[in-house]
Amino acid sequence: MENNQYKVGTLAKFEVIYKKIKHIFVALFVIVASISIILLAASILYFSHLTKDATHMSDKELKSELLDFPGSDALQDRNHDILTAFDRSNNTLIVGPKNVNNTVIKALTSSEDSLYFKHNGILPKALLRAVFQDVFNTQISSGGSTITQQLVKNQILTNKKTYSRKANELVLAMRTEQLFTKKEILYIYLNIVPFGRDDNGANITGIASASFSLFGKSPNNLTVAESAYIVGLLQSPYYYTPYNSDGSLKSQEQLSIGLNRQHYVLRRMLVEDKITHKQFETAEKENIKDTLRTNTQ
C-alpha cells in the first residue's frame, strides 16, 4: 500500500516537473519564433529600403543603361534583336556570336561563372560565402558575383563596397535575366568589360579591342590559349595586363602573373569539360609572349 502511494506521489511530482519544463520550452519557442519573425520583417524592410532605386527603375531604363556603351547608339534594331545588331555592326569593336570564337565563351563561363547557364542571375551559396568573408574580414576573397552581376556593376553601379550597392546589384541582376537571354547577356558583357591596357598604354574595353590590341586579330580567330589569356585579364585587368602604363611590355617576372592566371583559366576549362586534354596540353605549350603585340611592331 505504501509502495503504491510512493509511486503515485513520484508520478505526480514528475508530471508537475514535466509540465513546468514543457511550459518553459513552449515559452522559449514562442520567444525565439517571435524574435525571428521580427528580425525577418526588419530585414525585408531594410532590404526594400536599400533596393528602392533598383526596384523603381523601369525595364526600359534598365535595358537602356545596360546597352549604353561607345558605338551602341548606332546599332540598328538593338531593341529587338541584340545579337543580330552586334553581328551586323559596322563598328569592328562591337561584336556578336558570328565574330567571337566560342572558346572565349567557354573560357569565360568556366573561370568566371561555371553555373552561369543554371542560375537566375545570382548564386546564393557564393553570396553567403562572400558575406561570411566580409563579416569575419578574411584576407582571401572568393568573390560571389555572377557574370550578370558583373555586367550590372560595370554598367549601372560602382565598385564601392557597400551593402546598398550589393543589394541593388542582386535585384538588378535578377531583373536583367528576365529582360535578356543568357547569350545576350554574355555578349553585352564582352562588349563593355575592361581588359586592361594596350601597347600604347591606352585602356582597352571590349573583347574585340582586346583581341586586336593584344594579338592583332579578330576575336573569331583566337586560339584556345589566347582566349584563356584574354579572359584571364578580367579578374583584375590592370594587374594582369601584359603592358606597363607607357605601353611597353612588362618584365618576364611580371608577365608570369598573367600567364599563371591563363593557366588557371585553361585548367578550369579542362575541369568543366570545355576542352580536351590534347587541347589543354597544346594551349599550355603555346608561347603567348611571342604573339603579344608591342609598340615596335
N, C-alpha and C positions, 0 to 999 in steps of 0.2 A: 504493500500500500504506500509506504513512504517512498519507495523507489519510483513508483508511478507519479507521485506528486512532484518528486525531484525532476523527473523527465519533463513533466508538464511545465514546471517553472523554468527549466532551462530553455525549452522551446519558446516560451513566452518572451524570455529575455532576448533570445536570438532573433525573434520576429521584430521586437522593438528596435534592436540594433540594425537589422536588415532594412527596416523602413526608414530609419534615420540616414543610413548610407545611401539608400535609394533616392531619398529626397535631396541629399547633398549632390549626388551625381546629376539628377534632373535639373537642379538649380544651376550647377556648373555648365551643363549642356545649353541651357537657355541663355545664360550669360555669354558663353562663347559664341553661340549662334547669333545672338543679338549684336555682339561686337563685330562679328564677321559681316553681317548684313550692313551694318552702319559703315564699316570700312569699305565694303564693296560699292555701296551707294556713293560714298565720298570719292572713291577712286574714279567711278564713272563720271561724276560731275566734274572732277578735276580734269580728267582726260578730255571731256567735252569742251571745257574752257580752253585747254591748251590747243585743241584742234579746230577752234571756231573758224579760223581763216581757211583751213583746208576744206571744211565742210561747206562753207559759204561760197567757195569758188565754183562757178558753173562748169559743166562739162566742156562747153565751148572755150571758156577761158583756159581751162587746164590743157586742152588739146593744143590751143594756140601757143601757150607757154612752152610746151614740150617740143613743138615743131619750130620754135624760134631760134634759128642759128644762121650764120652767114650764108647767103645764097638761097635760103629756103623760100623766100618770098617770090622767087622767080619760077618755082616748081609749078608745073601745070597739073591740075586735078589732085593736088596734095590732100585735099579734104575728103576725097572719095577713095582713091587707091594710092596709098602712100608708097608702097613698094614699086609700083609701076612708075610713079613720078620720080622716084630715086633712080630707077633704071634708065629712064629717058632723059634725065637731066643733062643739059648742055654744059653744066659745070662739072669738070672732071674730078673735083674734090668732093662731090656728093655722089655716093654710090649705093646701089641696091644689090639684091641677090645675084644678078647676072654678072656683076663686076667684082665680086668678092669670092675668093676661094673658100670652099666650105671648111677647109682646115682651120680657118680663122674662127669660125663659129664653134668648131669642136674644141679649139684651144681655149676660147673664151668661156664656154659653159663648163668645161672640165675643171678649170682653175679658179674661176670667179664665182660660179654658182652651179654646182653639179646637179642640183634638184630644180633647175630653172623651169623645165617643162612640166613639173609636177606641182609647184606651189602657186598660190594666188597673189603673189607679189611680196609676201613676207614669209620668213621661216621662224616660227615660234621658238624652236629649240635654240637656234643661233642667236635669236634676240635675247632669250633668257640668259644664255651664256655670256653675252656681251654685257648685260645688266649686272650679272654676278661679278664680272671682272671690273666693272666700273665701281660698284659698291665697295669691293674689297681692294680696289686700287692695285690690281695685279699689273705687272710691267708688260707681260706678253698679252697682246690683244688678238683675239681670233676673229674680230670683226662681228658680223651679224647682218650686214647689208646684202640684199639680193641685187641682181643687175637692175631690176626695176627700181629699187630704192636708190641705187647709184644714179640712175637717169634722173629721177625726181630731184635728188640733191644737187646735181650738176646744173639742171635747167631752171629750177624754181627756188630752191632753198640755199642755204650756205653751209660751209664746213664747220660752223660754230657748234661745239658740243654742248647742247642744252637739251633738257627734257622736252621743251616745247618744240624744238626743231625735229627731234626724233619722233615725237608723237605725230606731228604733221606729215613727216616722211612716210610713216606707216599708213596713214589714211590715204594719202595721195598715191602711194604705190598700189594699194588695192583698187583704187578708182581707175588708175592707169591701166591695170589689167582688164578692166571692164570696157575701156574705150578702144584699146588696141589689141591685136593678136600678138602672140608670143614672138612671131617672126618680125612683125612691125617694130616691136619694142627693141629687139636686138639691133636692127639696122638704124633706128633713130639713135640709139646709144652709140653705135660705132661711128656715126657721122658727127657726133658732138663731143665725144670724150677727148680729153687732152692726152698726148703721148710724149710729152717732154719737149726736147729741142732738136733742131736740125743742124746741118753742118755749117750754117751761117749764124747759129746762136738764136735763131728765131723760134718762137713757140709753135708747136705742132698741134693741130686739132683735127680729129677725124682719121679714120683708118686709111683713106686714100692718100691724104697728105703724109701720113706716117710711112706708108709703103713707098711712095715716090721719094720722100726725103731721106729715108734710111737706105733703101735698096735700089732706087732708081727704076722701079717697075710698078705696074698696076697691082692692086691687091688681089686681082684674079690670078696673077702669076706667082704668088708667094709659095715657097716650098713649106713643108711641114716645119722645118727648123726656123725659118723666117717668121712664119705665123706665130710660133710659140714665143719667139723673141719679142716680137711687137706686142703681143698680148701680155707678156710678162711685164712690160713697162707700165701697164695700167695701175698696178697696186700703188706705185709711188713714182710717177713719171720723171720727175727731176732728180730722183735718186738713182734710178736705173738707166736713165738716158746715157747713150754712149758718148755724148758730146758735152764739152765744157761750155760755159756761158758765152765764150767768144767763137764757138763753133768748131774748135779744134777737137780732135779725137782724144778721149781720156787715156790715161796710162793703162798698161796691161792689168795692173792690180785693180784699178777702178772698174775696168771693163768686165773683170771676172765676177763682179757683183751682179751685173745684169745677166751674164751668162749662167750664173748659178740659178737665177730666177727662171731663165729659159729652161734649164734642166728640170726644175720643179714643174713647170707647165707641161713639158714633154712627159714626165713621169705621171702626172695626173691624167693626161690623155691616154696613156697606156693602161692605167688602172681603170679608167672609165670605158675601156674598150673602144676608143675612138680611133686608135691607130694600132697596127700590128707590131710585134716585136721587131720585125725586119725594118719597118718604117721608123721605129724608135731608134734602133741602132744606127741607121743611115743618118737620121737627123742629128744624133749625138756626135757623129763624125764630121758633120758639115762645119766648115770654118767660117763662122759668122763675121769675125773681124775683117777677113779679106773681102767680104762682099759689102761691107758698110761704105757708104759714100763719104768722101772727105772734101773739104773746100778747095782741094788742089786738083780735083777731077774736073 
